[in-house]
Amino acid sequence: MYLATVDDAITSGLTTIASDMSGIIATIVPIALGIVGTVMVVTFGVKVFKRLTGKA
């Protein structure tokens, strides 16, 4: 009986952690994608500008 209680507590705790992590990831991913996209656009823009001006 004691082992079942421990098992239930661990399962409940891990389920809560997994749920919280999913929420955190869902919050962070859109922000991270925006930042990464902006950095990529700026990097690409600098490369194109250098190529057009002949300063590669």
PDB file of N, H, CA, C and O in Angstrom:
ATOM      1  N   MET A   1       0.827  -1.185   0.000  1.00  0.00           N
ATOM      2  CA  MET A   1       0.000   0.000   0.000  1.00  0.00           C
ATOM      3  C   MET A   1       0.875   1.254   0.000  1.00  0.00           C
ATOM      4  O   MET A   1       0.578   2.206  -0.722  1.00  0.00           O
ATOM      5  N   TYR A   2       1.923   1.272   0.778  1.00  0.00           N
ATOM      6  H   TYR A   2       2.164   0.499   1.365  1.00  0.00           H
ATOM      7  CA  TYR A   2       2.799   2.437   0.835  1.00  0.00           C
ATOM      8  C   TYR A   2       3.457   2.686  -0.513  1.00  0.00           C
ATOM      9  O   TYR A   2       3.604   3.837  -0.924  1.00  0.00           O
ATOM     10  N   LEU A   3       3.857   1.621  -1.209  1.00  0.00           N
ATOM     11  H   LEU A   3       3.738   0.686  -0.875  1.00  0.00           H
ATOM     12  CA  LEU A   3       4.496   1.749  -2.510  1.00  0.00           C
ATOM     13  C   LEU A   3       3.544   2.349  -3.541  1.00  0.00           C
ATOM     14  O   LEU A   3       3.976   3.119  -4.399  1.00  0.00           O
ATOM     15  N   ALA A   4       2.285   2.017  -3.475  1.00  0.00           N
ATOM     16  H   ALA A   4       1.934   1.392  -2.778  1.00  0.00           H
ATOM     17  CA  ALA A   4       1.295   2.569  -4.395  1.00  0.00           C
ATOM     18  C   ALA A   4       1.149   4.073  -4.174  1.00  0.00           C
ATOM     19  O   ALA A   4       0.993   4.828  -5.134  1.00  0.00           O
ATOM     20  N   THR A   5       1.199   4.511  -2.918  1.00  0.00           N
ATOM     21  H   THR A   5       1.325   3.898  -2.138  1.00  0.00           H
ATOM     22  CA  THR A   5       1.097   5.934  -2.615  1.00  0.00           C
ATOM     23  C   THR A   5       2.300   6.692  -3.161  1.00  0.00           C
ATOM     24  O   THR A   5       2.149   7.772  -3.733  1.00  0.00           O
ATOM     25  N   VAL A   6       3.488   6.134  -2.989  1.00  0.00           N
ATOM     26  H   VAL A   6       3.612   5.257  -2.525  1.00  0.00           H
ATOM     27  CA  VAL A   6       4.704   6.753  -3.510  1.00  0.00           C
ATOM     28  C   VAL A   6       4.636   6.805  -5.034  1.00  0.00           C
ATOM     29  O   VAL A   6       4.981   7.818  -5.642  1.00  0.00           O
ATOM     30  N   ASP A   7       4.195   5.720  -5.641  1.00  0.00           N
ATOM     31  H   ASP A   7       3.914   4.897  -5.148  1.00  0.00           H
ATOM     32  CA  ASP A   7       4.068   5.661  -7.093  1.00  0.00           C
ATOM     33  C   ASP A   7       3.100   6.731  -7.600  1.00  0.00           C
ATOM     34  O   ASP A   7       3.377   7.408  -8.590  1.00  0.00           O
ATOM     35  N   ASP A   8       1.979   6.875  -6.924  1.00  0.00           N
ATOM     36  H   ASP A   8       1.754   6.325  -6.120  1.00  0.00           H
ATOM     37  CA  ASP A   8       0.990   7.892  -7.311  1.00  0.00           C
ATOM     38  C   ASP A   8       1.563   9.304  -7.150  1.00  0.00           C
ATOM     39  O   ASP A   8       1.330  10.167  -7.996  1.00  0.00           O
ATOM     40  N   ALA A   9       2.298   9.538  -6.083  1.00  0.00           N
ATOM     41  H   ALA A   9       2.487   8.837  -5.395  1.00  0.00           H
ATOM     42  CA  ALA A   9       2.879  10.856  -5.847  1.00  0.00           C
ATOM     43  C   ALA A   9       3.918  11.199  -6.915  1.00  0.00           C
ATOM     44  O   ALA A   9       3.946  12.323  -7.417  1.00  0.00           O
ATOM     45  N   ILE A  10       4.766  10.237  -7.260  1.00  0.00           N
ATOM     46  H   ILE A  10       4.743   9.324  -6.852  1.00  0.00           H
ATOM     47  CA  ILE A  10       5.782  10.475  -8.292  1.00  0.00           C
ATOM     48  C   ILE A  10       5.121  10.719  -9.642  1.00  0.00           C
ATOM     49  O   ILE A  10       5.499  11.638 -10.369  1.00  0.00           O
ATOM     50  N   THR A  11       4.139   9.896  -9.974  1.00  0.00           N
ATOM     51  H   THR A  11       3.832   9.150  -9.384  1.00  0.00           H
ATOM     52  CA  THR A  11       3.430  10.056 -11.244  1.00  0.00           C
ATOM     53  C   THR A  11       2.745  11.417 -11.318  1.00  0.00           C
ATOM     54  O   THR A  11       2.804  12.094 -12.344  1.00  0.00           O
ATOM     55  N   SER A  12       2.110  11.804 -10.247  1.00  0.00           N
ATOM     56  H   SER A  12       2.062  11.254  -9.414  1.00  0.00           H
ATOM     57  CA  SER A  12       1.432  13.104 -10.213  1.00  0.00           C
ATOM     58  C   SER A  12       2.430  14.252 -10.345  1.00  0.00           C
ATOM     59  O   SER A  12       2.183  15.216 -11.069  1.00  0.00           O
ATOM     60  N   GLY A  13       3.546  14.146  -9.650  1.00  0.00           N
ATOM     61  H   GLY A  13       3.747  13.363  -9.061  1.00  0.00           H
ATOM     62  CA  GLY A  13       4.568  15.185  -9.713  1.00  0.00           C
ATOM     63  C   GLY A  13       5.168  15.321 -11.104  1.00  0.00           C
ATOM     64  O   GLY A  13       5.338  16.431 -11.608  1.00  0.00           O
ATOM     65  N   LEU A  14       5.488  14.188 -11.722  1.00  0.00           N
ATOM     66  H   LEU A  14       5.350  13.287 -11.312  1.00  0.00           H
ATOM     67  CA  LEU A  14       6.069  14.229 -13.067  1.00  0.00           C
ATOM     68  C   LEU A  14       5.059  14.734 -14.099  1.00  0.00           C
ATOM     69  O   LEU A  14       5.433  15.429 -15.044  1.00  0.00           O
ATOM     70  N   THR A  15       3.800  14.391 -13.923  1.00  0.00           N
ATOM     71  H   THR A  15       3.497  13.827 -13.155  1.00  0.00           H
ATOM     72  CA  THR A  15       2.759  14.891 -14.823  1.00  0.00           C
ATOM     73  C   THR A  15       2.631  16.401 -14.708  1.00  0.00           C
ATOM     74  O   THR A  15       2.472  17.093 -15.713  1.00  0.00           O
ATOM     75  N   THR A  16       2.700  16.910 -13.489  1.00  0.00           N
ATOM     76  H   THR A  16       2.829  16.347 -12.672  1.00  0.00           H
ATOM     77  CA  THR A  16       2.629  18.358 -13.277  1.00  0.00           C
ATOM     78  C   THR A  16       3.833  19.056 -13.896  1.00  0.00           C
ATOM     79  O   THR A  16       3.687  20.099 -14.534  1.00  0.00           O
ATOM     80  N   ILE A  17       5.018  18.488 -13.712  1.00  0.00           N
ATOM     81  H   ILE A  17       5.137  17.641 -13.194  1.00  0.00           H
ATOM     82  CA  ILE A  17       6.231  19.069 -14.294  1.00  0.00           C
ATOM     83  C   ILE A  17       6.123  19.091 -15.818  1.00  0.00           C
ATOM     84  O   ILE A  17       6.446  20.100 -16.446  1.00  0.00           O
ATOM     85  N   ALA A  18       5.675  17.996 -16.413  1.00  0.00           N
ATOM     86  H   ALA A  18       5.413  17.177 -15.903  1.00  0.00           H
ATOM     87  CA  ALA A  18       5.544  17.926 -17.871  1.00  0.00           C
ATOM     88  C   ALA A  18       4.543  18.960 -18.373  1.00  0.00           C
ATOM     89  O   ALA A  18       4.772  19.592 -19.404  1.00  0.00           O
ATOM     90  N   SER A  19       3.457  19.135 -17.667  1.00  0.00           N
ATOM     91  H   SER A  19       3.271  18.621 -16.829  1.00  0.00           H
ATOM     92  CA  SER A  19       2.442  20.121 -18.055  1.00  0.00           C
ATOM     93  C   SER A  19       2.994  21.533 -17.964  1.00  0.00           C
ATOM     94  O   SER A  19       2.773  22.348 -18.859  1.00  0.00           O
ATOM     95  N   ASP A  20       3.714  21.826 -16.884  1.00  0.00           N
ATOM     96  H   ASP A  20       3.893  21.164 -16.156  1.00  0.00           H
ATOM     97  CA  ASP A  20       4.315  23.151 -16.718  1.00  0.00           C
ATOM     98  C   ASP A  20       5.348  23.431 -17.799  1.00  0.00           C
ATOM     99  O   ASP A  20       5.393  24.535 -18.341  1.00  0.00           O
ATOM    100  N   MET A  21       6.178  22.444 -18.118  1.00  0.00           N
ATOM    101  H   MET A  21       6.142  21.547 -17.678  1.00  0.00           H
ATOM    102  CA  MET A  21       7.195  22.620 -19.150  1.00  0.00           C
ATOM    103  C   MET A  21       6.557  22.862 -20.515  1.00  0.00           C
ATOM    104  O   MET A  21       7.059  23.671 -21.296  1.00  0.00           O
ATOM    105  N   SER A  22       5.467  22.178 -20.806  1.00  0.00           N
ATOM    106  H   SER A  22       5.059  21.521 -20.172  1.00  0.00           H
ATOM    107  CA  SER A  22       4.766  22.398 -22.071  1.00  0.00           C
ATOM    108  C   SER A  22       4.259  23.830 -22.159  1.00  0.00           C
ATOM    109  O   SER A  22       4.334  24.460 -23.214  1.00  0.00           O
ATOM    110  N   GLY A  23       3.746  24.338 -21.055  1.00  0.00           N
ATOM    111  H   GLY A  23       3.685  23.827 -20.197  1.00  0.00           H
ATOM    112  CA  GLY A  23       3.269  25.719 -21.023  1.00  0.00           C
ATOM    113  C   GLY A  23       4.399  26.706 -21.224  1.00  0.00           C
ATOM    114  O   GLY A  23       4.244  27.692 -21.945  1.00  0.00           O
ATOM    115  N   ILE A  24       5.531  26.451 -20.596  1.00  0.00           N
ATOM    116  H   ILE A  24       5.657  25.650 -20.011  1.00  0.00           H
ATOM    117  CA  ILE A  24       6.691  27.340 -20.740  1.00  0.00           C
ATOM    118  C   ILE A  24       7.192  27.323 -22.185  1.00  0.00           C
ATOM    119  O   ILE A  24       7.483  28.374 -22.756  1.00  0.00           O
ATOM    120  N   ILE A  25       7.289  26.148 -22.765  1.00  0.00           N
ATOM    121  H   ILE A  25       7.052  25.294 -22.301  1.00  0.00           H
ATOM    122  CA  ILE A  25       7.752  26.035 -24.155  1.00  0.00           C
ATOM    123  C   ILE A  25       6.792  26.750 -25.096  1.00  0.00           C
ATOM    124  O   ILE A  25       7.224  27.443 -26.017  1.00  0.00           O
ATOM    125  N   ALA A  26       5.497  26.585 -24.870  1.00  0.00           N
ATOM    126  H   ALA A  26       5.146  26.021 -24.122  1.00  0.00           H
ATOM    127  CA  ALA A  26       4.504  27.247 -25.720  1.00  0.00           C
ATOM    128  C   ALA A  26       4.603  28.762 -25.603  1.00  0.00           C
ATOM    129  O   ALA A  26       4.258  29.471 -26.549  1.00  0.00           O
ATOM    130  N   THR A  27       5.060  29.270 -24.479  1.00  0.00           N
ATOM    131  H   THR A  27       5.340  28.694 -23.711  1.00  0.00           H
ATOM    132  CA  THR A  27       5.219  30.707 -24.296  1.00  0.00           C
ATOM    133  C   THR A  27       6.512  31.205 -24.936  1.00  0.00           C
ATOM    134  O   THR A  27       6.531  32.288 -25.521  1.00  0.00           O
ATOM    135  N   ILE A  28       7.586  30.435 -24.836  1.00  0.00           N
ATOM    136  H   ILE A  28       7.571  29.555 -24.361  1.00  0.00           H
ATOM    137  CA  ILE A  28       8.904  30.878 -25.281  1.00  0.00           C
ATOM    138  C   ILE A  28       9.104  30.732 -26.793  1.00  0.00           C
ATOM    139  O   ILE A  28       9.756  31.581 -27.402  1.00  0.00           O
ATOM    140  N   VAL A  29       8.569  29.694 -27.405  1.00  0.00           N
ATOM    141  H   VAL A  29       8.039  29.005 -26.910  1.00  0.00           H
ATOM    142  CA  VAL A  29       8.837  29.408 -28.820  1.00  0.00           C
ATOM    143  C   VAL A  29       8.475  30.568 -29.745  1.00  0.00           C
ATOM    144  O   VAL A  29       9.296  30.913 -30.595  1.00  0.00           O
ATOM    145  N   PRO A  30       7.309  31.188 -29.638  1.00  0.00           N
ATOM    146  CA  PRO A  30       7.019  32.301 -30.551  1.00  0.00           C
ATOM    147  C   PRO A  30       7.999  33.474 -30.401  1.00  0.00           C
ATOM    148  O   PRO A  30       8.359  34.113 -31.389  1.00  0.00           O
ATOM    149  N   ILE A  31       8.422  33.749 -29.183  1.00  0.00           N
ATOM    150  H   ILE A  31       8.130  33.230 -28.380  1.00  0.00           H
ATOM    151  CA  ILE A  31       9.376  34.838 -28.950  1.00  0.00           C
ATOM    152  C   ILE A  31      10.726  34.471 -29.561  1.00  0.00           C
ATOM    153  O   ILE A  31      11.348  35.289 -30.238  1.00  0.00           O
ATOM    154  N   ALA A  32      11.174  33.250 -29.324  1.00  0.00           N
ATOM    155  H   ALA A  32      10.668  32.585 -28.774  1.00  0.00           H
ATOM    156  CA  ALA A  32      12.469  32.799 -29.855  1.00  0.00           C
ATOM    157  C   ALA A  32      12.465  32.790 -31.381  1.00  0.00           C
ATOM    158  O   ALA A  32      13.458  33.172 -32.001  1.00  0.00           O
ATOM    159  N   LEU A  33      11.370  32.361 -31.991  1.00  0.00           N
ATOM    160  H   LEU A  33      10.564  32.050 -31.487  1.00  0.00           H
ATOM    161  CA  LEU A  33      11.291  32.353 -33.446  1.00  0.00           C
ATOM    162  C   LEU A  33      11.374  33.763 -34.011  1.00  0.00           C
ATOM    163  O   LEU A  33      12.002  33.980 -35.047  1.00  0.00           O
ATOM    164  N   GLY A  34      10.755  34.710 -33.349  1.00  0.00           N
ATOM    165  H   GLY A  34      10.244  34.533 -32.507  1.00  0.00           H
ATOM    166  CA  GLY A  34      10.838  36.103 -33.787  1.00  0.00           C
ATOM    167  C   GLY A  34      12.252  36.638 -33.715  1.00  0.00           C
ATOM    168  O   GLY A  34      12.712  37.318 -34.633  1.00  0.00           O
ATOM    169  N   ILE A  35      12.944  36.334 -32.629  1.00  0.00           N
ATOM    170  H   ILE A  35      12.571  35.782 -31.884  1.00  0.00           H
ATOM    171  CA  ILE A  35      14.326  36.807 -32.463  1.00  0.00           C
ATOM    172  C   ILE A  35      15.234  36.152 -33.493  1.00  0.00           C
ATOM    173  O   ILE A  35      16.025  36.839 -34.139  1.00  0.00           O
ATOM    174  N   VAL A  36      15.136  34.842 -33.660  1.00  0.00           N
ATOM    175  H   VAL A  36      14.493  34.283 -33.136  1.00  0.00           H
ATOM    176  CA  VAL A  36      15.979  34.132 -34.621  1.00  0.00           C
ATOM    177  C   VAL A  36      15.687  34.619 -36.042  1.00  0.00           C
ATOM    178  O   VAL A  36      16.611  34.814 -36.832  1.00  0.00           O
ATOM    179  N   GLY A  37      14.422  34.812 -36.367  1.00  0.00           N
ATOM    180  H   GLY A  37      13.672  34.653 -35.725  1.00  0.00           H
ATOM    181  CA  GLY A  37      14.064  35.311 -37.692  1.00  0.00           C
ATOM    182  C   GLY A  37      14.642  36.688 -37.955  1.00  0.00           C
ATOM    183  O   GLY A  37      15.138  36.956 -39.049  1.00  0.00           O
ATOM    184  N   THR A  38      14.582  37.562 -36.962  1.00  0.00           N
ATOM    185  H   THR A  38      14.179  37.344 -36.074  1.00  0.00           H
ATOM    186  CA  THR A  38      15.138  38.905 -37.117  1.00  0.00           C
ATOM    187  C   THR A  38      16.643  38.853 -37.338  1.00  0.00           C
ATOM    188  O   THR A  38      17.165  39.555 -38.204  1.00  0.00           O
ATOM    189  N   VAL A  39      17.337  38.041 -36.573  1.00  0.00           N
ATOM    190  H   VAL A  39      16.913  37.471 -35.869  1.00  0.00           H
ATOM    191  CA  VAL A  39      18.785  37.908 -36.729  1.00  0.00           C
ATOM    192  C   VAL A  39      19.124  37.372 -38.121  1.00  0.00           C
ATOM    193  O   VAL A  39      20.073  37.842 -38.748  1.00  0.00           O
ATOM    194  N   MET A  40      18.366  36.405 -38.602  1.00  0.00           N
ATOM    195  H   MET A  40      17.595  36.023 -38.092  1.00  0.00           H
ATOM    196  CA  MET A  40      18.624  35.846 -39.926  1.00  0.00           C
ATOM    197  C   MET A  40      18.401  36.887 -41.019  1.00  0.00           C
ATOM    198  O   MET A  40      19.192  36.973 -41.959  1.00  0.00           O
ATOM    199  N   VAL A  41      17.344  37.674 -40.908  1.00  0.00           N
ATOM    200  H   VAL A  41      16.702  37.604 -40.144  1.00  0.00           H
ATOM    201  CA  VAL A  41      17.061  38.707 -41.906  1.00  0.00           C
ATOM    202  C   VAL A  41      18.166  39.754 -41.910  1.00  0.00           C
ATOM    203  O   VAL A  41      18.616  40.167 -42.979  1.00  0.00           O
ATOM    204  N   VAL A  42      18.607  40.188 -40.744  1.00  0.00           N
ATOM    205  H   VAL A  42      18.241  39.853 -39.876  1.00  0.00           H
ATOM    206  CA  VAL A  42      19.672  41.188 -40.672  1.00  0.00           C
ATOM    207  C   VAL A  42      20.964  40.629 -41.253  1.00  0.00           C
ATOM    208  O   VAL A  42      21.644  41.318 -42.014  1.00  0.00           O
ATOM    209  N   THR A  43      21.315  39.390 -40.907  1.00  0.00           N
ATOM    210  H   THR A  43      20.762  38.830 -40.288  1.00  0.00           H
ATOM    211  CA  THR A  43      22.527  38.765 -41.427  1.00  0.00           C
ATOM    212  C   THR A  43      22.466  38.659 -42.951  1.00  0.00           C
ATOM    213  O   THR A  43      23.433  38.986 -43.638  1.00  0.00           O
ATOM    214  N   PHE A  44      21.351  38.211 -43.467  1.00  0.00           N
ATOM    215  H   PHE A  44      20.565  37.945 -42.909  1.00  0.00           H
ATOM    216  CA  PHE A  44      21.182  38.099 -44.916  1.00  0.00           C
ATOM    217  C   PHE A  44      21.253  39.480 -45.569  1.00  0.00           C
ATOM    218  O   PHE A  44      21.871  39.635 -46.622  1.00  0.00           O
ATOM    219  N   GLY A  45      20.634  40.466 -44.962  1.00  0.00           N
ATOM    220  H   GLY A  45      20.131  40.340 -44.106  1.00  0.00           H
ATOM    221  CA  GLY A  45      20.663  41.823 -45.495  1.00  0.00           C
ATOM    222  C   GLY A  45      22.074  42.384 -45.553  1.00  0.00           C
ATOM    223  O   GLY A  45      22.436  43.038 -46.530  1.00  0.00           O
ATOM    224  N   VAL A  46      22.866  42.144 -44.535  1.00  0.00           N
ATOM    225  H   VAL A  46      22.572  41.613 -43.740  1.00  0.00           H
ATOM    226  CA  VAL A  46      24.258  42.624 -44.516  1.00  0.00           C
ATOM    227  C   VAL A  46      25.059  41.944 -45.627  1.00  0.00           C
ATOM    228  O   VAL A  46      25.840  42.599 -46.318  1.00  0.00           O
ATOM    229  N   LYS A  47      24.871  40.636 -45.802  1.00  0.00           N
ATOM    230  H   LYS A  47      24.237  40.103 -45.240  1.00  0.00           H
ATOM    231  CA  LYS A  47      25.587  39.919 -46.864  1.00  0.00           C
ATOM    232  C   LYS A  47      25.213  40.457 -48.241  1.00  0.00           C
ATOM    233  O   LYS A  47      26.085  40.657 -49.087  1.00  0.00           O
ATOM    234  N   VAL A  48      23.940  40.688 -48.467  1.00  0.00           N
ATOM    235  H   VAL A  48      23.232  40.526 -47.780  1.00  0.00           H
ATOM    236  CA  VAL A  48      23.491  41.206 -49.763  1.00  0.00           C
ATOM    237  C   VAL A  48      24.043  42.614 -49.975  1.00  0.00           C
ATOM    238  O   VAL A  48      24.500  42.939 -51.071  1.00  0.00           O
ATOM    239  N   PHE A  49      24.007  43.435 -48.959  1.00  0.00           N
ATOM    240  H   PHE A  49      23.637  43.171 -48.068  1.00  0.00           H
ATOM    241  CA  PHE A  49      24.532  44.806 -49.073  1.00  0.00           C
ATOM    242  C   PHE A  49      26.026  44.793 -49.412  1.00  0.00           C
ATOM    243  O   PHE A  49      26.482  45.548 -50.270  1.00  0.00           O
ATOM    244  N   LYS A  50      26.778  43.930 -48.732  1.00  0.00           N
ATOM    245  H   LYS A  50      26.407  43.316 -48.034  1.00  0.00           H
ATOM    246  CA  LYS A  50      28.217  43.831 -49.018  1.00  0.00           C
ATOM    247  C   LYS A  50      28.456  43.360 -50.444  1.00  0.00           C
ATOM    248  O   LYS A  50      29.355  43.853 -51.125  1.00  0.00           O
ATOM    249  N   ARG A  51      27.656  42.410 -50.889  1.00  0.00           N
ATOM    250  H   ARG A  51      26.926  42.009 -50.335  1.00  0.00           H
ATOM    251  CA  ARG A  51      27.814  41.892 -52.241  1.00  0.00           C
ATOM    252  C   ARG A  51      27.486  42.969 -53.273  1.00  0.00           C
ATOM    253  O   ARG A  51      28.171  43.084 -54.289  1.00  0.00           O
ATOM    254  N   LEU A  52      26.453  43.750 -53.020  1.00  0.00           N
ATOM    255  H   LEU A  52      25.896  43.657 -52.195  1.00  0.00           H
ATOM    256  CA  LEU A  52      26.058  44.792 -53.973  1.00  0.00           C
ATOM    257  C   LEU A  52      27.068  45.936 -54.017  1.00  0.00           C
ATOM    258  O   LEU A  52      27.279  46.539 -55.069  1.00  0.00           O
ATOM    259  N   THR A  53      27.675  46.228 -52.908  1.00  0.00           N
ATOM    260  H   THR A  53      27.503  45.738 -52.053  1.00  0.00           H
ATOM    261  CA  THR A  53      28.640  47.329 -52.867  1.00  0.00           C
ATOM    262  C   THR A  53      30.053  46.874 -53.173  1.00  0.00           C
ATOM    263  O   THR A  53      30.960  47.704 -53.237  1.00  0.00           O
ATOM    264  N   GLY A  54      30.270  45.574 -53.365  1.00  0.00           N
ATOM    265  H   GLY A  54      29.533  44.900 -53.313  1.00  0.00           H
ATOM    266  CA  GLY A  54      31.578  45.057 -53.711  1.00  0.00           C
ATOM    267  C   GLY A  54      32.549  45.036 -52.567  1.00  0.00           C
ATOM    268  O   GLY A  54      33.759  45.058 -52.790  1.00  0.00           O
ATOM    269  N   LYS A  55      32.056  44.993 -51.328  1.00  0.00           N
ATOM    270  H   LYS A  55      31.073  44.975 -51.146  1.00  0.00           H
ATOM    271  CA  LYS A  55      32.923  45.003 -50.153  1.00  0.00           C
ATOM    272  C   LYS A  55      32.918  43.646 -49.459  1.00  0.00           C
ATOM    273  O   LYS A  55      32.965  43.564 -48.231  1.00  0.00           O
ATOM    274  N   ALA A  56      32.862  42.598 -50.247  1.00  0.00           N
ATOM    275  H   ALA A  56      32.824  42.665 -51.244  1.00  0.00           H
ATOM    276  CA  ALA A  56      32.849  41.251 -49.677  1.00  0.00           C
ATOM    277  C   ALA A  56      34.242  40.913 -49.288  1.00  0.00           C
ATOM    278  O   ALA A  56      34.493  39.820 -48.780  1.00  0.00           O
TER     279      ALA A  56
END
